[in-house]
Amino acid sequence: MSARRDLDLKKIKQALERERKDLLAASAAAADERRPVEVDQQSVGRLSRMDALQIQEMAKAVEARRQGRLQRIEAALSRLAEGEYGYCDGCGEAIPAKRLAIDPTTTRCVDCAA
């Protein structure tokens, strides 16, 4: 496959790298929220501990979504490096530029995604 001439691949790569950097920074900033909750109920009340557990679980869920997005970004950057970016994994046709503008990590055209 040849590189897409209808896409500004340099801008797309910069946007993906910027998003990756932001996600990694957010992950590092939220690391404390994902740490194990202490079991000592004498220093923290039962309700406070339950709140801490809930915050921890929500932070873990956000991190799982963040890691999934990072994987999709890495895959898109890999496709860019290989010259395969912008082509559908299903049918091999070019993914419309408008679809890629909405989500630059998408791997399928509208027909194959349905």
Backbone as a chain_set.jsonl record, in Angstrom:
{"seq": "MSARRDLDLKKIKQALERERKDLLAASAAAADERRPVEVDQQSVGRLSRMDALQIQEMAKAVEARRQGRLQRIEAALSRLAEGEYGYCDGCGEAIPAKRLAIDPTTTRCVDCAA", "coords": {"N": [[0.842, -1.183, 0.0], [0.427, 2.23, -0.696], [1.449, 5.457, 0.595], [-1.051, 7.654, 1.823], [-2.19, 10.356, -0.063], [-4.131, 12.2, 0.367], [-4.203, 12.792, 3.002], [-2.811, 14.558, 5.768], [-0.215, 13.307, 6.898], [1.893, 13.937, 8.589], [0.81, 15.813, 10.393], [-1.136, 14.194, 11.558], [0.447, 12.249, 12.79], [1.799, 13.86, 14.656], [-0.373, 14.702, 16.237], [-1.229, 12.236, 17.285], [1.049, 11.492, 18.748], [1.119, 13.579, 20.596], [-1.282, 13.13, 21.97], [-0.68, 10.633, 23.059], [1.417, 11.329, 24.787], [0.007, 13.012, 26.574], [-1.814, 11.169, 27.679], [-0.069, 9.382, 28.965], [1.015, 11.106, 30.868], [-1.294, 11.709, 32.353], [-1.839, 9.19, 33.347], [0.356, 8.749, 35.022], [-0.068, 10.798, 36.861], [-2.364, 9.961, 38.143], [-1.652, 7.74, 39.554], [-1.508, 7.419, 42.345], [-4.176, 7.206, 43.099], [-4.824, 4.677, 42.313], [-3.487, 2.975, 43.947], [-3.234, 0.366, 46.465], [-5.808, 0.206, 48.964], [-5.611, 0.951, 52.391], [-6.179, -1.374, 55.06], [-6.559, -0.842, 57.682], [-8.852, -0.086, 60.002], [-8.938, 1.467, 62.219], [-7.605, 3.854, 61.898], [-8.957, 4.949, 59.808], [-12.357, 5.443, 59.145], [-15.129, 3.129, 58.516], [-16.9, 3.954, 56.425], [-15.343, 5.891, 55.153], [-13.317, 4.276, 54.245], [-14.748, 2.691, 52.457], [-15.43, 4.631, 50.59], [-12.857, 5.221, 49.672], [-12.185, 2.785, 48.496], [-14.064, 2.737, 46.435], [-13.236, 4.956, 44.923], [-10.729, 4.039, 44.201], [-11.418, 1.831, 42.542], [-12.786, 3.145, 40.484], [-10.695, 4.677, 39.48], [-9.046, 2.651, 38.548], [-10.647, 1.653, 36.472], [-10.748, 3.85, 34.747], [-8.05, 3.96, 34.109], [-7.758, 1.535, 32.736], [-9.265, 2.074, 30.419], [-7.718, 4.166, 29.47], [-5.297, 2.832, 28.94], [-6.149, 1.125, 26.901], [-6.715, 2.99, 24.891], [-4.126, 4.009, 24.535], [-2.893, 1.739, 23.433], [-4.254, 1.604, 20.979], [-3.348, 3.975, 19.857], [-0.58, 3.475, 19.653], [-0.662, 1.393, 17.807], [-1.685, 2.759, 15.577], [0.394, 4.58, 15.122], [2.356, 2.774, 14.432], [1.265, 1.741, 12.053], [1.438, 4.062, 10.543], [4.241, 4.353, 10.346], [4.824, 2.136, 8.825], [3.621, 2.692, 6.457], [1.023, 1.948, 6.037], [-1.114, 3.258, 7.024], [-4.459, 4.434, 7.271], [-5.87, 2.699, 5.723], [-8.404, 0.25, 5.391], [-8.684, -2.505, 7.603], [-10.368, -4.561, 7.07], [-11.419, -4.589, 4.331], [-9.421, -3.416, 2.842], [-9.633, -1.07, 1.483], [-9.355, 2.538, 1.158], [-9.799, 4.397, 4.098], [-12.2, 6.869, 4.67], [-11.133, 10.288, 4.841], [-12.532, 12.025, 6.54], [-13.576, 10.295, 8.461], [-11.232, 9.392, 9.65], [-10.411, 11.798, 10.7], [-12.143, 12.15, 12.801], [-11.562, 9.963, 14.492], [-8.395, 9.17, 14.657], [-7.275, 6.7, 15.131], [-8.761, 4.71, 14.096], [-9.439, 1.616, 12.421], [-11.018, 0.541, 10.504], [-13.24, 0.899, 7.721], [-16.471, 2.497, 7.296], [-18.354, 0.638, 6.306], [-17.173, -1.891, 6.884], [-16.941, -1.699, 9.619], [-19.479, -1.878, 10.551]], "CA": [[0.0, 0.0, 0.0], [1.191, 3.478, -0.744], [1.017, 6.478, 1.555], [-2.223, 8.418, 1.402], [-1.875, 11.729, -0.452], [-5.224, 13.07, 0.801], [-4.08, 12.987, 4.438], [-1.585, 15.193, 6.261], [0.294, 12.284, 7.797], [2.749, 14.566, 9.591], [-0.077, 16.366, 11.421], [-1.771, 13.069, 12.247], [1.462, 11.667, 13.661], [2.011, 14.795, 15.765], [-1.554, 14.649, 17.101], [-1.196, 10.956, 17.994], [2.132, 11.546, 19.731], [0.701, 14.512, 21.643], [-2.29, 12.445, 22.786], [0.031, 9.595, 23.818], [2.129, 12.02, 25.869], [-0.999, 13.45, 27.546], [-2.345, 9.994, 28.369], [0.966, 8.886, 29.871], [1.097, 12.053, 31.985], [-2.496, 11.517, 33.172], [-1.677, 7.907, 34.024], [1.31, 8.948, 36.109], [-0.673, 11.684, 37.856], [-3.43, 9.256, 38.859], [-1.118, 6.497, 40.112], [-1.849, 7.32, 43.77], [-5.575, 6.798, 43.26], [-4.945, 3.248, 42.019], [-2.721, 2.186, 44.915], [-4.098, -0.394, 47.374], [-6.403, 0.907, 50.099], [-5.212, 0.34, 53.663], [-7.247, -2.106, 55.735], [-6.61, -0.377, 59.068], [-10.099, 0.639, 60.243], [-8.818, 2.331, 63.377], [-7.179, 5.178, 61.455], [-9.957, 5.416, 58.841], [-13.664, 4.842, 59.39], [-15.615, 2.176, 57.519], [-17.433, 4.66, 55.267], [-14.221, 6.511, 54.453], [-12.62, 3.184, 53.537], [-15.593, 2.324, 51.313], [-15.226, 5.696, 49.601], [-11.518, 5.039, 49.11], [-12.263, 1.615, 47.607], [-14.803, 3.135, 45.244], [-12.346, 5.836, 44.152], [-9.694, 3.175, 43.629], [-12.0, 1.064, 41.442], [-13.04, 4.07, 39.372], [-9.389, 5.027, 38.916], [-8.596, 1.481, 37.787], [-11.444, 1.584, 35.246], [-10.257, 4.931, 33.88], [-6.716, 3.546, 33.64], [-7.944, 0.481, 31.731], [-9.66, 2.755, 29.179], [-6.549, 4.931, 29.031], [-4.348, 1.88, 28.359], [-6.712, 0.696, 25.614], [-6.491, 4.084, 23.939], [-2.691, 4.021, 24.247], [-2.617, 0.63, 22.514], [-4.739, 1.986, 19.647], [-2.442, 5.012, 19.356], [0.663, 2.802, 19.265], [-0.938, 0.657, 16.563], [-1.805, 3.752, 14.502], [1.746, 5.069, 14.834], [3.041, 1.681, 13.733], [0.751, 1.734, 10.674], [2.025, 5.239, 9.89], [5.64, 4.053, 10.057], [4.873, 1.087, 7.799], [2.964, 3.156, 5.236], [-0.272, 1.272, 5.909], [-2.115, 4.048, 7.738], [-5.592, 4.96, 6.524], [-6.513, 1.655, 4.927], [-9.271, -0.622, 6.179], [-8.208, -3.855, 7.894], [-11.333, -5.526, 6.554], [-11.506, -4.682, 2.87], [-8.219, -2.882, 2.226], [-9.902, 0.214, 0.831], [-8.99, 3.729, 1.924], [-10.777, 4.893, 5.064], [-12.41, 8.291, 4.379], [-10.379, 11.236, 5.666], [-13.412, 12.556, 7.583], [-13.649, 9.275, 9.517], [-9.943, 9.432, 10.346], [-10.341, 13.06, 11.447], [-12.907, 11.935, 14.032], [-10.737, 9.069, 15.313], [-7.239, 8.793, 13.846], [-6.832, 5.334, 15.419], [-9.7, 3.741, 13.526], [-8.796, 0.654, 11.511], [-11.996, 0.003, 9.562], [-14.151, 1.826, 7.062], [-17.819, 2.436, 7.865], [-19.011, -0.621, 5.913], [-16.597, -3.025, 7.604], [-17.137, -1.517, 11.058], [-20.876, -2.165, 10.872]], "C": [[0.886, 1.245, 0.0], [0.622, 4.473, 0.254], [-0.143, 7.275, 0.977], [-1.824, 9.855, 1.111], [-2.947, 12.712, 0.025], [-5.195, 13.353, 2.299], [-2.775, 13.702, 4.761], [-1.014, 14.269, 7.333], [1.187, 12.867, 8.895], [1.909, 15.13, 10.735], [-0.735, 15.251, 12.234], [-0.784, 12.443, 13.229], [1.707, 12.565, 14.877], [0.848, 14.749, 16.752], [-1.568, 13.355, 17.916], [-0.108, 10.953, 19.066], [1.785, 12.476, 20.894], [-0.327, 13.843, 22.566], [-1.637, 11.353, 23.636], [0.749, 10.216, 25.017], [1.154, 12.45, 26.967], [-1.56, 12.278, 28.35], [-1.331, 9.425, 29.359], [1.111, 9.795, 31.091], [-0.104, 11.887, 32.915], [-2.404, 10.215, 33.966], [-0.737, 8.047, 35.219], [0.701, 9.794, 37.225], [-1.717, 10.962, 38.704], [-2.953, 7.972, 39.532], [-1.49, 6.325, 41.589], [-3.276, 6.837, 43.993], [-5.766, 5.306, 43.036], [-4.217, 2.367, 43.035], [-3.684, 1.459, 45.863], [-4.577, 0.461, 48.554], [-5.998, 0.177, 51.373], [-6.413, -0.273, 54.369], [-7.456, -1.623, 57.173], [-7.858, 0.476, 59.304], [-10.037, 1.524, 61.483], [-8.407, 3.746, 62.955], [-8.178, 5.789, 60.473], [-11.269, 4.708, 59.138], [-14.109, 3.948, 58.254], [-16.137, 2.873, 56.269], [-16.33, 5.338, 54.462], [-13.448, 5.465, 53.663], [-13.419, 2.754, 52.32], [-15.467, 3.365, 50.204], [-13.884, 5.526, 48.906], [-11.492, 3.858, 48.149], [-12.991, 1.963, 46.307], [-13.943, 4.027, 44.348], [-11.258, 5.011, 43.472], [-10.229, 2.403, 42.417], [-12.298, 1.946, 40.23], [-11.729, 4.455, 38.697], [-8.836, 3.87, 38.086], [-9.35, 1.369, 36.46], [-10.993, 2.654, 34.25], [-8.901, 4.547, 33.297], [-6.827, 2.458, 32.573], [-8.357, 1.092, 30.392], [-8.48, 3.525, 28.596], [-5.538, 3.999, 28.358], [-4.838, 1.337, 27.022], [-6.497, 1.734, 24.537], [-5.012, 4.172, 23.568], [-2.306, 2.903, 23.278], [-3.071, 0.973, 21.095], [-3.847, 3.059, 19.033], [-1.135, 4.387, 18.879], [0.479, 2.046, 17.952], [-1.044, 1.61, 15.379], [-0.439, 4.309, 14.124], [2.564, 4.019, 14.087], [2.585, 1.606, 12.27], [1.299, 2.92, 9.888], [3.458, 4.946, 9.456], [5.778, 3.043, 8.915], [4.228, 1.505, 6.488], [1.609, 2.516, 4.996], [-1.403, 2.056, 6.559], [-3.218, 4.512, 6.788], [-6.285, 3.954, 5.636], [-7.251, 0.683, 5.838], [-8.648, -2.003, 6.365], [-9.122, -4.917, 7.292], [-11.272, -5.702, 5.049], [-10.282, -4.136, 2.145], [-8.405, -1.549, 1.517], [-9.494, 1.363, 1.739], [-10.142, 4.118, 2.853], [-10.958, 6.378, 4.774], [-11.69, 9.204, 5.375], [-11.238, 11.806, 6.795], [-13.536, 11.574, 8.746], [-12.357, 9.278, 10.328], [-9.778, 10.719, 11.15], [-11.079, 12.933, 12.782], [-12.12, 11.056, 14.993], [-9.565, 8.577, 14.47], [-6.715, 7.383, 14.127], [-7.725, 4.276, 14.785], [-9.008, 2.863, 12.485], [-9.762, 0.108, 10.46], [-12.841, 1.105, 8.959], [-15.546, 1.631, 7.672], [-18.489, 1.1, 7.534], [-18.493, -1.813, 6.709], [-16.78, -2.924, 9.119], [-18.546, -1.898, 11.48], [-21.144, -3.627, 11.112]], "O": [[1.947, 1.281, 0.622], [-0.521, 4.356, 0.698], [-0.195, 7.532, -0.226], [-1.19, 10.505, 1.942], [-2.703, 13.917, 0.082], [-6.056, 14.066, 2.814], [-1.757, 13.478, 4.106], [-1.293, 14.429, 8.522], [1.227, 12.341, 10.007], [2.246, 14.952, 11.905], [-0.872, 15.358, 13.453], [-1.143, 12.142, 14.368], [1.809, 12.074, 16.001], [1.06, 14.755, 17.965], [-1.884, 13.375, 19.106], [-0.33, 10.462, 20.173], [2.122, 12.189, 22.043], [-0.252, 13.972, 23.788], [-1.999, 11.169, 24.799], [0.69, 9.686, 26.127], [1.436, 12.276, 28.153], [-1.756, 12.387, 29.561], [-1.696, 9.031, 30.467], [1.306, 9.317, 32.208], [0.053, 11.92, 34.136], [-2.839, 10.148, 35.115], [-1.012, 7.522, 36.298], [0.933, 9.528, 38.405], [-1.927, 11.32, 39.863], [-3.77, 7.197, 40.028], [-1.758, 5.209, 42.033], [-3.552, 6.136, 44.966], [-6.745, 4.725, 43.504], [-4.325, 1.142, 42.981], [-4.822, 1.893, 46.042], [-3.851, 1.314, 49.065], [-6.035, -1.052, 51.437], [-7.526, 0.246, 54.286], [-8.452, -1.979, 57.802], [-7.92, 1.623, 58.863], [-10.986, 2.256, 61.767], [-8.813, 4.723, 63.582], [-8.236, 7.01, 60.325], [-11.284, 3.497, 59.359], [-13.547, 3.993, 57.159], [-15.849, 2.431, 55.157], [-16.377, 5.357, 53.233], [-12.983, 5.728, 52.554], [-12.846, 2.483, 51.265], [-15.405, 3.021, 49.024], [-13.788, 5.671, 47.688], [-10.848, 3.923, 47.101], [-12.589, 1.541, 45.223], [-13.936, 3.851, 43.129], [-10.91, 5.253, 42.317], [-9.564, 2.333, 41.383], [-12.086, 1.536, 39.089], [-11.665, 4.547, 37.471], [-8.227, 4.09, 37.039], [-8.755, 1.028, 35.438], [-10.874, 2.388, 33.055], [-8.64, 4.787, 32.118], [-6.064, 2.462, 31.606], [-7.86, 0.679, 29.344], [-8.27, 3.536, 27.383], [-4.983, 4.343, 27.314], [-4.041, 1.111, 26.111], [-6.139, 1.406, 23.405], [-4.682, 4.386, 22.401], [-1.474, 3.112, 22.394], [-2.372, 0.677, 20.126], [-3.613, 3.055, 17.824], [-0.638, 4.737, 17.808], [1.358, 2.06, 17.091], [-0.55, 1.306, 14.293], [-0.145, 4.489, 12.942], [3.367, 4.35, 13.215], [3.4, 1.432, 11.364], [1.593, 2.795, 8.699], [3.844, 5.254, 8.329], [6.733, 3.094, 8.14], [4.277, 0.761, 5.509], [1.099, 2.539, 3.875], [-2.531, 1.569, 6.635], [-2.954, 4.924, 5.658], [-7.188, 4.308, 4.877], [-6.774, 0.342, 6.921], [-8.147, -2.601, 5.413], [-8.691, -6.041, 7.035], [-11.097, -6.813, 4.547], [-10.123, -4.371, 0.948], [-7.446, -0.97, 1.008], [-9.309, 1.181, 2.942], [-11.302, 4.162, 2.443], [-9.965, 7.093, 4.641], [-11.644, 8.934, 6.575], [-10.732, 12.047, 7.891], [-13.596, 11.993, 9.902], [-12.39, 9.178, 11.555], [-9.084, 10.732, 12.166], [-10.679, 13.54, 13.775], [-12.021, 11.367, 16.179], [-9.725, 7.667, 13.657], [-5.808, 6.916, 13.437], [-7.469, 3.08, 14.923], [-8.112, 3.309, 11.768], [-9.368, -0.698, 9.618], [-13.123, 2.115, 9.602], [-15.766, 0.714, 8.463], [-19.126, 0.499, 8.4], [-19.276, -2.65, 7.159], [-16.775, -3.937, 9.819], [-18.78, -2.208, 12.648], [-22.28, -4.009, 11.393]]}, "num_chains": 1, "name": "protein.A"}
